[in-house]
Amino acid sequence: MPPRVRRGATALALATALLTAAPLALAPLAHAATAQAAAPALRFTDIPGDGGVVLKGNVYEPGDGAAGHPLLVLPASWSLNDLEYLAQAKHFAEAGYVVVSYTPRGFWGSGGEIEVAGPPDVADVSRVIDWALAHTTADPRHIGMAGISYGAGISLLGAAFDPRVRAVSALSGWGDLADSLFSDETQHLQSAALLTVAGYLTGRPGDELETTLTRFFGSDRADEPAIRAWAAQRSPATYVDRINANGAAVMLANAWGDSIFPPNQLTDFYERLDGPKRLELRPGDHATAEATGLAGLPNDVWTDTRAWLDHYLRGTDNGIDRRLPVHLEPQLQDGYEDYPSWPAVSSSTRRLGLGGRDRLGTGSLAGGAPTGWHTPIATGLDSGADGGIALLSNLAEQFLKVPPTVSVPLLPRPVAAVWQSAPADGGQQIRGSVRLHLGVTPSAERGSLIAYLYDVDALGIGRLVAHAPYTFLGRTPGQAFGADIRMQATAYDVPAGHRLALVVDSVDPLYITHNPAFATLSFGSPAGDPSWISVPLR
């Protein structure tokens, strides 16, 4: 650069100095201006995956001509291709990253068959990294991965099996795939059907996947152990010890209403990580919280992803490592809350006992432990209390602040059991997973029920706070047992004057339920084993 001139220099001396320095100074200045103005270069490429399978991909590389850039690998989401991340890849490349996006095997133009994050997909991660180190200016000491949904799961598995991966941001991904497919033995119908249809439309399912899908949608529960073993092989939670040993910094971001990968399986996975970690949960459904970022629009999830990767791949002192690691946006709100750990989200619990029906068919939900009551319902008919429609209902809650709603007084009591609390004097900030212990007497050896917790206003309109399905197998008809149900985690503020309502029925379009024709379920609270609900509070 030109030498600095003291403030007292004469005009002649200044001109002489500049003319003397010009031959040396102008070239670096021109180079700096060119480097600053050079846009990242995009190219499309074939990348050899494991076993010679060709993966379609693209590379965004900084235009400065320098070497030693951090590498960011972005596997595409289920049924999408390597074009998915172009806007974000350009932003990262402008910041100095080499960004390699690719279409996982079995989808679109990539070769092979859909492996659902199986061993070939995990091996592909290492092959993509090998290729990037050989064909770009990437630095082998600074490698990270990020992705949405399928790309998130593959990224976490990559961190388990390739120690070169130093940081991961997994958006709308899974920790435990089996727990995402089943909730208390209940198959997730709508989400699995959506993934299946999308997979067949955009990819090539292999024999193993087709067999697994046939088992999943079938009624033979003897197939469940095989499905769970298949899912465990594809679950980052199975390999959490490897992730911890490799020391990768892991950021997880999901939505409260994720209908494909619900939050409980992810909070459990987060708690088992012992390296640098961060958990973010927001309103919305699967991949909706980060969706606007794919169009290059301002987006909190991608902003935090950038900060996370900048810190752990580039050493940027941006403070994200000093923030409280659990970052939550409550439902129906716009602000954030931060906590030192997931257990710290709730500081107390409110336990309410379930009581028998009054003359209007509504049971009490209050302190104490009433016993000796019984509330029967018929199965097989939808009461109208539902978890919503996969992707759509929680999307409406995210953007329109409209969660699934019901009129609690109008719910048909012959097919829905309802318990309701008195109006609360003050507001209640529910944080965490609501737990229900419910005495159940079935008329058949197997069956299903779905529990819902509603925030009910003065007009009886209930807004869904949380829910969970529950399926039992091999029970003795006519013999009571205690069902312990953990609803999906939430952060929801119940206004002062509102009631809590617990609703239990036997049908929800989100799930495959297993009630035989003409079966009944009777709920009760026998002496010595009262039924109750435990609400975690901030």
C-alpha positions in Angstrom: 0.0 0.0 0.0 1.2 3.6 -0.5 3.2 5.0 2.5 1.2 7.1 4.9 2.1 10.9 4.7 2.3 13.0 7.8 -0.3 15.7 8.2 2.3 18.4 7.9 3.8 17.2 4.6 3.9 19.8 1.7 1.9 19.3 -1.4 5.2 18.8 -3.4 6.4 16.2 -1.0 3.1 14.4 -1.2 3.0 14.4 -5.0 6.6 13.2 -5.1 5.9 10.3 -2.6 2.8 9.2 -4.6 4.6 9.3 -7.9 7.5 7.3 -6.5 5.3 4.7 -4.9 2.9 4.4 -7.8 4.6 1.6 -9.7 4.6 -0.6 -6.5 1.3 0.5 -5.1 -1.0 0.5 -8.0 -0.7 -3.3 -8.7 -1.7 -4.4 -5.2 -4.5 -1.8 -5.2 -5.8 -3.1 -8.5 -5.6 -6.7 -7.3 -7.4 -5.8 -4.1 -10.2 -4.1 -6.0 -10.5 -7.0 -8.4 -10.6 -9.5 -5.5 -13.2 -7.5 -3.7 -15.4 -7.2 -6.8 -15.0 -10.7 -8.0 -18.2 -12.7 -7.5 -18.1 -16.3 -6.3 -17.9 -18.7 -9.1 -20.6 -21.3 -9.6 -20.1 -24.5 -11.5 -22.1 -27.7 -11.8 -20.2 -31.0 -11.6 -20.4 -34.7 -11.2 -19.0 -36.1 -8.0 -18.0 -39.7 -7.6 -19.8 -41.2 -4.7 -19.2 -44.5 -2.9 -19.0 -47.5 -5.2 -18.7 -45.4 -8.3 -22.2 -43.9 -8.1 -22.3 -40.5 -9.7 -23.7 -37.7 -7.5 -25.0 -34.5 -9.2 -23.7 -31.4 -7.5 -22.6 -27.8 -7.7 -19.7 -25.8 -6.3 -19.7 -22.2 -5.2 -16.2 -21.0 -4.7 -14.8 -17.6 -3.6 -13.6 -15.5 -6.5 -10.5 -14.2 -4.7 -8.2 -16.9 -6.1 -6.8 -17.7 -2.7 -6.4 -21.1 -1.1 -7.4 -22.5 2.2 -11.1 -21.7 2.4 -13.3 -23.4 4.9 -15.4 -26.1 3.2 -19.2 -26.4 3.7 -21.0 -29.5 2.4 -24.8 -29.3 1.9 -26.7 -32.5 1.1 -30.1 -31.8 -0.4 -33.4 -32.5 1.3 -35.6 -35.5 0.5 -36.9 -35.3 -3.0 -35.0 -32.1 -3.7 -31.7 -31.6 -5.6 -28.5 -29.6 -5.4 -30.3 -26.5 -6.6 -32.0 -26.2 -3.2 -29.3 -24.2 -1.4 -28.1 -21.9 -4.2 -29.1 -18.7 -2.5 -27.5 -19.7 0.8 -24.4 -21.2 -0.9 -23.8 -17.9 -2.7 -24.0 -16.0 0.7 -21.5 -18.4 2.2 -19.2 -18.2 -0.8 -19.2 -14.4 -0.6 -18.1 -14.8 3.0 -15.1 -17.0 2.0 -16.4 -20.5 2.0 -16.1 -23.2 -0.6 -19.7 -24.6 -0.7 -20.4 -28.0 -2.3 -24.1 -29.0 -2.6 -25.1 -32.4 -3.9 -28.2 -34.5 -4.6 -28.1 -37.7 -2.5 -28.0 -41.0 -4.3 -31.3 -42.3 -5.7 -32.8 -38.8 -6.3 -33.1 -36.9 -9.6 -30.0 -37.1 -11.7 -27.8 -38.8 -9.1 -27.1 -42.5 -9.5 -28.0 -45.4 -7.2 -31.1 -46.0 -5.3 -32.7 -44.3 -2.3 -30.9 -45.6 0.8 -32.7 -43.3 3.4 -29.4 -42.2 5.0 -28.1 -45.7 5.1 -24.4 -46.7 5.0 -23.9 -45.8 1.3 -25.2 -42.3 2.0 -22.8 -42.0 4.9 -19.9 -43.2 2.8 -20.9 -40.6 0.1 -20.3 -37.8 2.6 -16.6 -38.8 2.8 -16.3 -39.2 -1.0 -17.8 -35.7 -1.5 -15.3 -34.3 1.0 -12.4 -36.1 -0.7 -13.5 -34.7 -4.1 -13.8 -31.2 -2.7 -10.3 -31.3 -1.2 -8.9 -32.5 -4.5 -10.8 -30.1 -6.8 -11.4 -26.9 -4.9 -9.4 -24.5 -2.7 -11.0 -26.0 0.5 -8.9 -26.3 3.6 -8.9 -29.9 5.1 -8.7 -28.5 8.6 -12.0 -26.6 8.4 -14.8 -28.7 7.2 -18.5 -28.3 8.1 -21.9 -29.7 7.0 -25.4 -28.3 7.1 -28.7 -29.3 5.6 -32.5 -29.3 5.9 -34.5 -32.5 6.7 -32.8 -35.4 4.9 -29.7 -33.2 4.5 -29.7 -32.6 8.2 -29.8 -36.3 9.1 -27.0 -37.1 6.6 -24.9 -34.3 8.0 -25.2 -35.6 11.6 -24.3 -39.1 10.4 -21.4 -37.7 8.5 -20.1 -36.1 11.7 -20.3 -39.5 13.4 -18.3 -41.4 10.7 -15.9 -38.8 9.3 -13.8 -37.0 11.9 -12.9 -34.3 9.4 -16.3 -32.8 9.9 -15.7 -30.2 12.6 -19.2 -28.4 12.8 -22.7 -29.2 11.8 -26.0 -27.3 11.6 -28.9 -29.7 11.3 -32.2 -28.0 10.4 -35.4 -29.9 10.8 -33.6 -33.2 11.1 -33.9 -36.2 13.2 -32.0 -37.8 16.1 -34.0 -41.0 16.4 -35.6 -42.1 13.1 -37.6 -44.9 14.8 -39.1 -42.4 17.3 -40.0 -40.2 14.3 -41.9 -43.1 12.6 -43.6 -44.3 15.7 -44.9 -42.5 18.8 -45.6 -44.9 21.6 -46.1 -47.7 19.0 -48.3 -45.5 16.8 -47.3 -45.1 13.1 -47.2 -41.6 11.7 -49.5 -42.0 8.7 -49.6 -38.6 6.9 -45.9 -37.8 7.3 -44.8 -41.2 6.1 -47.2 -41.1 3.2 -46.0 -37.7 2.1 -42.3 -38.9 2.1 -43.3 -42.1 0.3 -45.1 -40.3 -2.5 -42.4 -37.7 -2.9 -39.7 -40.4 -3.0 -41.4 -42.3 -5.7 -42.1 -39.2 -7.8 -38.5 -37.9 -7.6 -36.3 -40.9 -7.0 -35.7 -44.6 -7.2 -36.6 -46.6 -4.0 -34.6 -49.8 -3.7 -35.9 -53.2 -2.6 -35.0 -52.6 1.0 -36.9 -49.4 1.2 -39.9 -50.9 -0.5 -40.0 -53.8 1.9 -39.7 -51.5 4.8 -42.6 -49.3 3.6 -44.8 -52.3 3.1 -44.1 -53.4 6.6 -44.7 -49.9 8.0 -48.1 -49.4 6.4 -49.2 -52.9 7.1 -51.1 -54.1 10.1 -48.8 -56.9 11.2 -47.0 -55.5 14.3 -44.6 -58.5 14.2 -42.7 -56.5 11.6 -42.0 -53.6 13.9 -38.7 -54.9 15.3 -37.3 -55.2 11.8 -38.4 -51.6 11.0 -36.9 -50.3 14.2 -33.6 -52.1 13.5 -33.6 -50.5 10.0 -34.3 -47.1 11.5 -31.7 -47.4 14.2 -29.0 -47.9 11.6 -30.0 -44.6 10.2 -30.3 -42.6 13.4 -27.6 -40.2 14.6 -28.7 -41.1 18.2 -27.3 -44.6 17.6 -23.9 -43.1 17.0 -23.9 -40.2 19.5 -20.7 -41.6 21.2 -18.9 -41.4 17.9 -20.1 -37.8 17.4 -18.9 -36.9 20.9 -15.6 -38.6 20.4 -15.0 -36.8 17.1 -15.8 -33.5 18.9 -18.0 -31.9 16.2 -19.8 -28.7 17.2 -23.5 -29.5 16.6 -26.4 -27.0 16.2 -29.9 -28.4 16.0 -32.9 -26.4 14.9 -36.5 -27.7 14.6 -40.1 -26.6 14.9 -42.5 -27.3 17.7 -45.0 -28.7 15.3 -42.7 -30.7 13.1 -45.0 -33.4 11.8 -42.2 -35.5 10.3 -39.5 -35.3 12.9 -41.3 -34.2 16.2 -39.2 -32.3 18.8 -39.1 -34.9 21.6 -36.7 -37.2 19.8 -34.4 -34.2 19.1 -34.4 -32.9 22.6 -33.4 -36.3 23.8 -30.6 -36.5 21.3 -29.4 -33.0 22.2 -29.1 -34.0 25.9 -26.8 -36.8 25.0 -24.3 -34.6 23.1 -21.4 -33.5 25.3 -19.4 -31.3 22.9 -20.2 -27.7 21.7 -24.0 -27.8 21.1 -27.0 -25.6 20.5 -30.7 -26.3 20.3 -33.2 -23.9 18.7 -37.0 -24.5 18.5 -39.5 -22.3 16.9 -43.2 -22.3 15.8 -44.0 -24.0 12.5 -43.8 -27.4 10.9 -41.3 -29.4 9.0 -38.7 -27.2 7.4 -41.0 -24.1 7.5 -39.0 -22.1 9.9 -35.9 -22.0 7.6 -37.8 -22.0 4.3 -37.6 -18.3 3.6 -33.8 -18.5 3.9 -33.7 -20.7 0.8 -34.9 -17.8 -1.2 -32.2 -15.6 0.2 -34.5 -13.7 2.5 -33.5 -12.7 6.0 -34.1 -15.7 8.3 -33.2 -16.3 11.9 -32.3 -20.0 11.5 -29.8 -19.3 8.7 -28.4 -16.3 10.5 -27.6 -18.5 13.5 -26.3 -21.2 11.2 -23.9 -18.8 9.7 -22.7 -17.6 13.1 -22.3 -21.2 14.3 -20.2 -22.2 11.3 -18.2 -18.9 11.3 -17.2 -19.5 14.9 -16.3 -23.2 14.7 -14.8 -23.3 11.2 -13.3 -19.8 10.9 -12.6 -19.0 14.5 -14.8 -15.8 14.4 -15.3 -14.4 17.8 -19.0 -13.6 17.3 -20.2 -14.7 20.8 -22.4 -17.5 19.8 -20.4 -19.9 21.9 -21.1 -17.6 25.0 -24.9 -17.4 24.4 -27.2 -19.6 26.4 -27.4 -22.7 24.2 -31.1 -23.4 24.3 -32.9 -20.8 22.1 -36.7 -20.9 22.0 -39.5 -19.0 20.3 -42.8 -19.8 22.1 -45.8 -20.7 20.0 -48.0 -17.7 18.9 -45.2 -15.3 19.8 -42.4 -13.5 18.1 -39.8 -13.1 20.9 -37.1 -15.5 22.1 -36.1 -17.1 25.4 -32.7 -18.6 26.2 -31.8 -21.3 28.7 -28.6 -23.0 29.9 -30.0 -26.5 29.2 -33.1 -28.3 28.1 -34.1 -29.3 31.6 -33.8 -25.7 32.7 -36.7 -24.8 30.3 -39.2 -25.7 33.1 -38.6 -24.8 36.7 -41.7 -26.4 38.2 -44.7 -28.6 37.4 -48.4 -28.4 38.1 -50.0 -31.7 38.7 -53.8 -32.0 38.1 -55.9 -35.0 39.0 -58.5 -36.3 36.6 -62.1 -36.7 37.9 -65.4 -38.2 36.8 -67.9 -36.6 34.4 -70.5 -34.0 35.5 -74.0 -33.9 34.0 -72.6 -32.2 30.9 -70.1 -35.0 30.3 -67.0 -33.1 31.3 -64.6 -34.4 34.0 -62.7 -32.2 36.4 -59.0 -31.3 36.1 -57.9 -30.0 39.5 -55.7 -30.6 42.5 -56.1 -33.8 44.4 -56.5 -37.4 43.2 -60.2 -38.4 42.7 -60.7 -42.1 42.4 -63.5 -44.5 41.7 -64.8 -42.9 38.5 -65.0 -44.3 35.0 -65.4 -42.6 31.6 -66.1 -44.9 28.6 -65.8 -43.9 24.9 -66.5 -45.8 21.7 -63.6 -46.1 19.3 -63.4 -45.7 15.5 -65.0 -42.3 15.2 -63.2 -39.0 14.9 -64.4 -36.6 17.6 -63.1 -33.5 15.8 -60.1 -33.1 18.2 -57.2 -33.6 15.8 -53.5 -32.7 15.6 -54.2 -30.9 12.3 -52.9 -31.6 8.8 -49.3 -32.4 8.3 -47.3 -29.3 7.1 -50.4 -27.1 6.7 -51.8 -26.7 10.2 -48.6 -25.7 11.9 -47.6 -23.6 9.0 -50.8 -21.6 9.6 -49.8 -21.3 13.3 -46.4 -20.1 12.4 -47.5 -17.3 10.0 -51.1 -16.6 10.9 -50.9 -17.4 14.7 -53.8 -19.8 14.1 -53.3 -23.3 15.7 -55.7 -26.2 15.3 -58.8 -25.3 17.2 -62.0 -27.0 18.5 -65.1 -26.0 20.4 -64.6 -28.0 23.6 -68.3 -27.9 24.7 -69.4 -29.3 21.4 -67.0 -32.3 21.3 -69.2 -35.5 21.2 -68.7 -37.1 24.6 -69.7 -40.6 23.4 -66.4 -40.7 21.4 -64.3 -38.2 23.3 -63.4 -38.0 27.0 -63.0 -34.4 28.2 -61.6 -33.0 31.4 -61.4 -29.3 32.1 -59.8 -27.1 34.8 -61.2 -24.0 36.4 -60.1 -20.6 34.9 -56.6 -19.7 36.0 -56.2 -16.5 38.0 -52.8 -15.8 36.4 -51.2 -16.8 33.1 -49.4 -20.1 32.8 -46.2 -20.5 30.8 -46.0 -24.1 29.7 -42.4 -25.2 28.8 -41.4 -28.7 28.0 -43.3 -32.0 27.7 -46.7 -32.5 29.3 -47.0 -35.9 30.8 -50.2 -37.9 31.3 -50.8 -41.0 33.5 -54.2 -42.4 32.5 -56.0 -45.5 33.8 -57.3 -47.5 30.7 -59.6 -50.5 30.5 -59.8 -51.8 26.9 -62.4 -54.1 25.5 -59.7 -55.6 23.1 -56.1 -56.7 23.5 -54.9 -53.9 21.3 -56.0 -50.3 20.6 -55.0 -46.7 20.3 -55.8 -43.4 21.8 -54.7 -39.8 21.2 -54.4 -37.2 24.0 -54.7 -33.5 23.4 -54.1 -30.5 25.7 -56.0 -27.4 24.8 -56.0 -23.7 25.9 -59.7 -22.9 26.3 -61.0 -19.3 26.3 -64.3 -18.0 27.8 -66.2 -19.0 24.7 -65.1 -22.6 24.9 -62.7 -22.4 21.9 -59.7 -24.6 22.5 -56.4 -23.9 20.9 -54.1 -26.9 20.7 -51.1 -26.8 23.0 -49.7 -30.3 22.6 -50.7 -33.8 21.8 -49.5 -37.4 21.5 -50.8 -40.8 20.3 -50.5 -44.0 22.3 -51.0 -47.6 21.1 -51.1 -50.6 23.4 -50.6 -54.3 22.4 -51.1 -57.6 24.1 -53.4 -56.3 26.9 -56.0 -58.4 28.7 -59.5 -57.2 27.7 -61.4 -55.9 30.6 -58.3 -55.5 32.8 -57.1 -51.9 33.7 -53.6 -50.7 33.1 -51.8 -47.4 33.5 -50.8 -45.6 30.2 -48.0 -43.2 30.6 -48.0 -40.7 27.7 -45.5 -38.0 27.0 -46.8 -35.2 24.7 -44.5 -33.4 22.3 -42.5 -30.6 23.8 -43.9 -27.1 23.6 -43.5 -23.5 24.8 -47.0 -22.0 25.1 -48.4 -19.2 27.2 -51.9 -19.7 28.5 -53.5 -16.3 29.2 -55.0 -15.5 32.6 -58.7 -16.5 32.8 -58.3 -19.4 30.4 -58.8 -23.1 31.2 -56.8 -26.2 30.4 -58.7 -29.0 28.7 -57.5 -32.6 28.3 -59.3 -34.5 25.5 -58.8 -38.2 24.7 -60.3 -39.9 21.6 -59.3 -42.8 19.4 -58.9 -41.4 15.9 -56.6 -38.8 14.3 -55.9 -38.5 10.6 -52.2 -38.0 11.4 -51.8 -41.6 12.6 -52.5 -45.2 12.0 -54.6 -46.3 14.9 -55.3 -49.9 15.9 -58.8 -50.1 17.5 -60.8 -53.2 16.4 -64.4 -52.6 15.2 -66.9 -51.9 17.9 -64.1 -51.7 20.6 -64.4 -49.4 23.6 -62.0 -47.7 25.9 -62.9 -46.9 29.5 -60.8 -44.4 31.4 -60.7 -44.3 35.2 -58.8 -43.8 38.4 -58.8 -46.9 40.5 -57.8 -46.6 44.2 -54.1 -46.6 44.6 -53.4 -45.5 41.0 -55.1 -42.1 40.3 -55.0 -40.6 36.8 -53.2 -37.3 36.5 -51.6 -34.8 34.1 -48.3 -33.0 34.9 -47.8 -29.6 33.2 -44.3 -28.2 33.1 -44.1 -24.5 33.9 -41.5 -21.8 33.5 
